[in-house]
Amino acid sequence: MNYDFIIVGSGAGGATLSKELAKKGRKVLVVESGKNVFPLLFVLEKSVEGTDIFTAYGAGGATVLANANGVRSLEKPLAEFGIVLEKEYEELEKETGLAPIHDSLLSPDGSIRLLEICKKAGIGMQKMPKFIDHTKCTRCGNCSLGCPSGAKWTALSFLREAESHGADVVYNTKVEKVIVENSKAKGVECISTNGPVKYYGNSIVIAAGGIKSPVILQNSGIKNAGQNLFIDICEFYYGITPDIDLSHEPPMQLVNTEFLEKEGFIHSTGSLKDKSKLKYYLKDNVDAYMNNNLFAVIVKIKDEAIGRIFPDGTFTKTATAQDRKRLDKGGEAARVLLMAAGAKPETIQKREGLYGGHNGASAAIGVVVDNNLQTKIDNLFVCDGSVLPESPGLPPILTIMAIAKWFAKKW
C-alpha cells in the first residue's frame, strides 16, 4: 500500500501526528520499533562518558513511563521560526485534562505542608501541571512504572484514536533508513521479526525520539543530524525529614521554576519507593533512607547542547563547565529547601552520576530541518524532540505534542 504518511515512532510526536492526520482522512502508517505491550520496560541508554538517559520504546513511547508532567516551553525560540503554538497548547490542555496536580492527590503531612513551609521561607514551589485524572489516581506513586490505575494520560490514547480513524500500526519493526529516489523520500527500509520489509508513502515523518531519529537520518544521507544533543541534565539530592512524608503522592508533584531564566535550573520534588531503583542511586545507604521519610529534590538544568550521536547509535554527552556551575547552584538551593523542610545536613546526600530524562536538538530547526520541519530531502520530515532548537530545562512532552498538532494542520 502506498500511504499518504509514514510516521516512524509512536511517542508524543508520532502518536499525536498520526491521530491528527488520520482524523483528516489521510492514509497513515505508524512504524514502531518496540512492542505493543503495557507497561513498557525502561531502557537505560548510556553515553560513552557514562551519563544515564532513561527512555522507553514501544507503543506510546516514553510517555508511558514519564511522570505525567505537562508544561509549555520554548515558546519564544519556536516563535522566532514562525512556530506559534498558543492554539495547539489550548487544544491539548483540554484534550488531555492537563491541570495543576489536584489537592486530593497531595497529603496534609506531605506536599500541602511543604507548600506552606516554602511560602514562609520565600521558596517558589508550586503545584506541577499533570496529565492525571485525580478521580482514578490511587496515589500509588508508580507513574514511572506505567500507571496501573489508568489515571495518567499517555500517547497510547492518541495512538488508539488514530487506529479508530483507519491508521495502520506495525510493531517490532525497526526503520533502518529512508528510501530516497531523485532527492525525494519514497518510503522506509525496515527490519521486522519476519525479516526485511519496505513501506512506501508520499511523505515520511521521523518521530523516533532525540536519540534514535538522528541515527535514521544519518543513515539516510542527512550527515549533519546527531549534533547539538541536549538531555536536560539532572542531579538528585535526598534527605531525611522528621515529618514530611511524600510517599503517598504522585512523583514530581511540586516544581520551582523561579531560577530557570537567570540561573538555568529548576527544582521538583519526589519520593521513590522502589528499593531496587533507590539502591542504584544510594548504594549501601539505601536502608536508612527506605526506613525514614525520604524526601528528594531534583535539580534539572538547561544543559549546553553539545552532545553528539553517531550512525551506530552511540553518543557522547556529559556536563560542561557551564553545566556544572548550574548544577552546583541548583544543588546549593536544593539543600536550602531540604533543610527548610527539616532535613539535617548530615542526612542530605547527592546521588552519584548524571541523569537525563529528556533529549533533543539533534535534528534541530534551523540546522537539520527548516521551519516546516522538512529536511534537505523532499518529503522527509522530523516531528519529535530532536527538532527542538535548544534545551527547555522543562518537561518537553506537551511542547512536542503541540508541534505535532501544528505540523498536522499544514496537511
C-alpha positions as MATLAB code, in Angstrom:
seq = 'MNYDFIIVGSGAGGATLSKELAKKGRKVLVVESGKNVFPLLFVLEKSVEGTDIFTAYGAGGATVLANANGVRSLEKPLAEFGIVLEKEYEELEKETGLAPIHDSLLSPDGSIRLLEICKKAGIGMQKMPKFIDHTKCTRCGNCSLGCPSGAKWTALSFLREAESHGADVVYNTKVEKVIVENSKAKGVECISTNGPVKYYGNSIVIAAGGIKSPVILQNSGIKNAGQNLFIDICEFYYGITPDIDLSHEPPMQLVNTEFLEKEGFIHSTGSLKDKSKLKYYLKDNVDAYMNNNLFAVIVKIKDEAIGRIFPDGTFTKTATAQDRKRLDKGGEAARVLLMAAGAKPETIQKREGLYGGHNGASAAIGVVVDNNLQTKIDNLFVCDGSVLPESPGLPPILTIMAIAKWFAKKW';
ca = [
       0.000    0.000    0.000;
       1.206    3.495   -0.752;
       0.434    5.654    2.288;
      -0.058    9.395    2.442;
       2.159    9.466    5.535;
       4.565    7.008    7.120;
       5.332    8.029   10.699;
       8.318    6.400   12.381;
       7.645    6.212   16.135;
       4.521    6.245   18.316;
       5.504    8.540   21.181;
       4.434   12.115   21.942;
       5.159   13.369   18.435;
       4.292   10.312   16.369;
       1.052    9.394   18.143;
      -0.225   12.986   18.123;
       0.576   13.400   14.449;
      -0.969   10.061   13.477;
      -4.181   10.929   15.311;
      -4.490   14.361   13.737;
      -3.760   13.154   10.208;
      -5.987   10.064   10.417;
      -8.891   12.226   11.603;
      -8.446   14.284    8.436;
      -8.814   11.169    6.301;
      -5.150   10.704    5.433;
      -3.832    7.169    4.904;
      -1.353    6.771    7.760;
       1.117    4.056    8.720;
       2.918    4.176   12.074;
       6.087    2.081   12.248;
       7.163    1.310   15.828;
      10.429   -0.435   16.691;
       9.175   -1.656   20.068;
       6.371   -3.876   21.269;
       2.650   -3.335   21.717;
       2.686   -4.125   25.437;
       1.832   -2.296   28.648;
       3.704   -1.234   30.620;
       6.887   -0.809   28.627;
      10.276   -1.542   30.128;
      12.669    1.251   30.988;
      15.616    1.426   28.634;
      18.841    2.824   30.048;
      20.933    4.498   27.375;
      24.475    5.457   28.385;
      26.758    7.960   26.743;
      30.361    6.954   26.173;
      31.171    9.029   29.287;
      28.629    7.106   31.397;
      25.788    9.635   31.543;
      22.423    7.887   32.001;
      19.410    8.607   29.792;
      16.213    6.785   30.691;
      13.708    6.202   27.910;
      11.302    3.584   26.550;
      10.483    2.081   23.174;
       7.137    0.642   22.154;
       3.500    1.694   21.897;
       3.176    5.215   23.307;
       6.919    5.688   23.685;
       8.398    7.377   26.735;
       5.042    8.986   27.654;
       4.021    5.610   29.123;
       6.796    5.801   31.734;
       7.025    9.568   32.157;
       5.825   11.208   35.362;
       2.811   12.890   33.695;
       4.292   16.394   33.723;
       2.914   18.804   31.119;
       4.266   22.345   30.783;
       4.608   24.860   27.985;
       8.191   25.554   26.975;
      10.407   27.250   24.353;
       7.545   29.496   23.193;
       9.833   32.401   22.258;
      12.568   30.391   20.433;
       9.962   28.462   18.444;
       8.040   31.627   17.573;
      11.245   33.013   16.033;
      10.947   30.189   13.481;
       7.283   31.018   12.862;
       6.008   28.198   15.069;
       3.423   29.835   17.346;
       1.671   27.203   19.440;
      -0.900   29.029   21.592;
      -3.910   27.375   19.922;
      -2.292   23.957   19.955;
      -1.449   24.244   23.650;
      -5.024   25.211   24.459;
      -6.407   22.296   22.442;
      -4.068   19.769   24.063;
      -4.653   21.015   27.581;
      -8.371   20.463   27.031;
      -7.996   17.072   25.314;
      -5.684   15.619   27.968;
      -7.237   17.208   31.066;
      -3.926   18.874   31.897;
      -4.097   20.886   35.133;
      -2.047   21.582   38.258;
      -1.917   18.468   40.395;
      -5.204   18.128   42.279;
      -5.265   18.765   46.038;
      -6.820   15.335   46.591;
      -3.534   13.765   45.440;
      -1.433   15.674   47.967;
      -1.010   14.631   51.609;
      -1.613   17.022   54.525;
       1.703   15.875   56.040;
       3.391   15.929   52.632;
       3.188   18.461   49.817;
       0.406   20.518   51.404;
       2.588   21.177   54.437;
       5.682   21.595   52.274;
       3.950   24.310   50.241;
       3.218   26.176   53.467;
       6.862   25.866   54.560;
       8.106   27.091   51.179;
       5.756   30.058   51.214;
       7.043   31.163   54.616;
      10.664   30.643   53.502;
      10.196   32.555   50.246;
      10.816   29.443   48.115;
       8.738   29.494   44.934;
       7.397   25.934   44.903;
       4.129   25.429   43.018;
       1.919   22.530   42.002;
       3.189   20.707   38.911;
       0.786   20.591   35.922;
      -0.123   16.918   35.428;
      -1.762   14.642   32.866;
      -3.602   12.850   35.704;
      -7.301   12.153   36.241;
      -7.498   12.641   40.003;
     -10.727   10.614   40.183;
      -8.834    7.490   39.062;
      -5.484    8.037   40.770;
      -4.761    5.767   43.745;
      -1.681    7.763   44.828;
       0.489    4.661   44.451;
       3.462    6.737   43.303;
       4.143    4.435   40.347;
       3.664    6.892   37.472;
       7.042    5.897   36.048;
       6.085    2.215   36.078;
       3.155    2.618   33.710;
       0.299    3.796   35.988;
      -1.560    0.603   36.944;
      -4.805    2.521   37.636;
      -5.005    4.147   34.187;
      -5.234    7.611   35.698;
      -2.316    9.023   33.707;
      -2.745   10.238   30.139;
      -0.229    8.769   27.698;
       0.245    8.896   23.935;
      -1.381    5.470   23.785;
      -4.780    7.172   23.821;
      -3.885    9.216   20.732;
      -2.436    6.138   19.024;
      -5.643    4.157   19.608;
      -7.695    7.102   18.345;
      -5.578    7.159   15.188;
      -6.303    3.458   14.683;
     -10.024    4.075   15.160;
      -9.822    6.512   12.231;
      -8.095    3.980    9.994;
      -4.390    4.366   10.717;
      -2.266    1.210   10.468;
       0.354    0.475   13.130;
       3.130   -2.114   12.866;
       5.286   -3.087   15.860;
       8.656   -4.787   16.328;
       9.736   -3.111   13.098;
      12.939   -1.075   13.165;
      13.408    1.513   10.430;
      16.970    1.370    9.159;
      16.835    4.196    6.640;
      14.621    6.197    4.331;
      14.233    5.186    0.680;
      15.304    8.198   -1.406;
      14.895    8.499   -5.177;
      15.765   11.648   -7.136;
      16.248   13.578   -3.871;
      12.741   12.678   -2.704;
      11.717   10.400    0.163;
       9.644    7.470   -1.118;
       9.458    5.041    1.816;
      11.374    3.271    4.566;
      13.551    0.176    4.769;
      12.918   -1.831    7.928;
      13.888   -4.949    9.814;
      10.880   -6.773   11.274;
      10.532  -10.058   13.154;
       9.868  -11.652    9.750;
      12.917  -10.117    8.115;
      13.487   -7.085    5.852;
      10.441   -5.132    4.722;
       9.817   -1.898    2.817;
       6.901    0.502    3.127;
       6.130    3.253    0.635;
       4.484    6.618    1.210;
       4.182   10.145   -0.133;
       5.609   11.788    2.997;
       7.919   10.265    5.591;
       7.986   11.684    9.133;
      10.704   10.559   11.534;
       9.452   10.712   15.133;
      11.629    8.113   16.839;
      12.981   10.452   19.534;
      16.053   12.569   20.151;
      18.435    9.596   20.254;
      17.066    7.305   17.533;
      15.788    9.772   14.919;
      19.274   11.175   14.136;
      20.584    7.654   13.510;
      17.890    7.024   10.880;
      18.554   10.430    9.342;
      22.315    9.915    9.168;
      21.837    6.514    7.559;
      19.543    8.212    5.022;
      22.123   10.792    3.952;
      21.436   13.634    6.410;
      25.011   13.897    7.646;
      24.562   16.880    9.957;
      21.932   15.100   12.079;
      23.034   13.955   15.514;
      24.833   17.132   16.571;
      23.845   19.551   19.362;
      22.285   16.944   21.669;
      20.824   18.123   24.975;
      19.374   15.863   27.676;
      18.205   18.320   30.407;
      20.834   17.032   32.843;
      19.592   16.239   36.370;
      21.098   15.565   39.775;
      19.163   14.244   42.778;
      19.502   15.328   46.397;
      17.987   13.116   49.088;
      17.289   13.979   52.692;
      15.513   12.521   55.714;
      12.858   14.741   57.236;
      11.155   14.248   60.627;
       7.574   14.766   59.459;
       7.344   15.461   55.709;
       6.013   12.328   54.010;
       5.687   12.434   50.207;
       5.476    8.678   49.752;
       1.704    8.593   49.132;
       1.668   11.091   46.262;
       2.430   11.035   42.533;
       6.143   11.820   41.989;
       7.385   15.250   40.918;
       4.334   16.786   42.500;
       5.798   20.269   43.016;
       8.027   22.440   40.849;
      10.005   25.658   41.248;
      10.920   27.484   38.037;
      11.969   30.822   39.555;
      15.652   30.135   38.790;
      15.183   28.945   35.196;
      15.577   32.177   33.243;
      18.602   33.605   35.079;
      20.311   30.560   36.572;
      19.245   27.849   34.126;
      17.823   25.296   36.566;
      14.554   24.175   38.133;
      13.642   22.095   41.186;
      10.990   19.436   41.544;
      10.123   17.157   44.440;
       9.806   13.427   44.668;
       9.800   10.269   46.725;
      10.972    6.906   45.447;
       9.570    3.719   46.991;
      11.123    1.154   44.668;
      14.098   -0.186   46.649;
      15.914   -1.586   43.628;
      15.895    1.820   41.930;
      16.849    3.601   45.113;
      19.765    1.228   45.667;
      21.039    2.131   42.206;
      21.185    5.741   43.372;
      22.180    5.477   47.042;
      24.226    2.250   47.149;
      24.809    0.994   50.704;
      22.799    3.799   52.345;
      19.521    2.617   50.859;
      18.103    1.034   54.042;
      18.496    4.198   56.119;
      16.508    6.151   53.554;
      13.874    3.481   52.947;
      13.037    3.271   56.648;
      12.524    7.016   57.126;
      10.729    9.931   55.482;
      12.683   10.115   52.242;
      12.430   13.470   50.528;
      14.093   14.105   47.165;
      14.792   17.337   45.319;
      15.587   17.014   41.611;
      17.854   19.646   40.100;
      17.246   19.883   36.343;
      19.259   22.249   34.162;
      19.180   23.707   30.659;
      22.350   21.946   29.541;
      24.545   23.078   26.678;
      23.549   21.262   23.501;
      26.950   19.890   22.538;
      26.355   16.131   22.647;
      26.831   14.045   19.516;
      25.027   10.951   18.214;
      26.819    8.673   15.772;
      25.396    6.475   12.971;
      25.911    3.310   15.061;
      23.693    4.723   17.845;
      26.448    5.529   20.332;
      26.591    9.072   21.654;
      28.700   11.459   23.708;
      27.180   13.605   26.462;
      28.384   14.894   29.790;
      28.300   18.120   31.794;
      30.292   21.081   30.527;
      31.876   23.636   32.855;
      28.788   25.841   32.388;
      26.503   22.891   33.108;
      28.483   22.110   36.246;
      28.045   25.674   37.525;
      24.290   25.419   37.045;
      24.138   22.026   38.743;
      26.158   23.270   41.709;
      23.976   26.375   42.152;
      20.904   24.199   41.898;
      22.377   21.834   44.474;
      23.000   24.660   46.934;
      19.374   25.786   46.587;
      18.205   22.156   46.931;
      19.998   21.858   50.266;
      18.286   25.051   51.458;
      14.922   23.546   50.534;
      15.648   20.234   52.242;
      16.796   21.942   55.437;
      13.736   24.215   55.394;
      11.686   21.002   55.348;
      13.538   19.774   58.437;
      16.302   17.608   56.982;
      19.519   17.690   58.985;
      22.627   18.456   56.898;
      24.193   15.085   57.681;
      21.223   13.261   56.102;
      21.444   15.115   52.779;
      23.084   13.057   50.058;
      23.544   13.647   46.345;
      23.094   10.594   44.151;
      26.036    9.502   42.074;
      26.315   10.263   38.366;
      24.398   12.367   35.883;
      20.958   11.633   34.523;
      18.967   12.912   31.544;
      15.253   12.369   31.126;
      14.675   14.487   28.021;
      16.695   14.619   24.836;
      16.574   16.707   21.713;
      18.047   19.344   19.354;
      19.794   16.512   17.480;
      17.816   17.386   14.327;
      17.153   20.984   15.288;
      15.014   23.501   13.447;
      17.321   25.819   11.535;
      20.075   23.198   11.430;
      18.703   19.881   10.140;
      15.098   20.808    9.340;
      13.568   24.051    8.116;
      10.689   25.902    9.766;
       8.280   23.455    8.103;
      10.170   20.549    9.729;
      11.441   19.304    6.345;
      14.993   18.060    5.829;
      17.045   18.786    2.723;
      15.360   15.700    1.222;
      11.941   16.491   -0.218;
       9.017   14.855    1.612;
      11.229   13.823    4.544;
      10.243   15.482    7.814;
      11.074   15.197   11.520;
       8.492   15.706   14.279;
       9.734   14.889   17.782;
      12.019   16.278   20.470;
      15.003   16.236   18.148;
      13.673   19.331   16.306;
      13.667   21.494   19.446;
      16.165   24.328   18.921;
      17.611   24.192   22.446;
      17.185   22.643   25.860;
      13.969   23.768   27.556;
      15.094   22.728   31.032;
      11.470   21.632   31.443;
       9.463   18.507   30.584;
       9.029   18.728   26.764;
       6.145   16.299   26.148;
       3.452   18.992   25.807;
       5.653   21.076   23.507;
       6.419   18.099   21.246;
       2.702   17.302   21.017;
       1.882   20.944   20.220;
       4.460   20.969   17.414;
       2.919   17.768   16.012;
      -0.554   19.344   16.075;
       0.772   22.466   14.396;
       2.503   20.401   11.714;
      -0.623   18.304   11.049;
      -2.642   21.432   10.330;
      -0.458   22.086    7.289;
      -1.889   18.993    5.603;
];
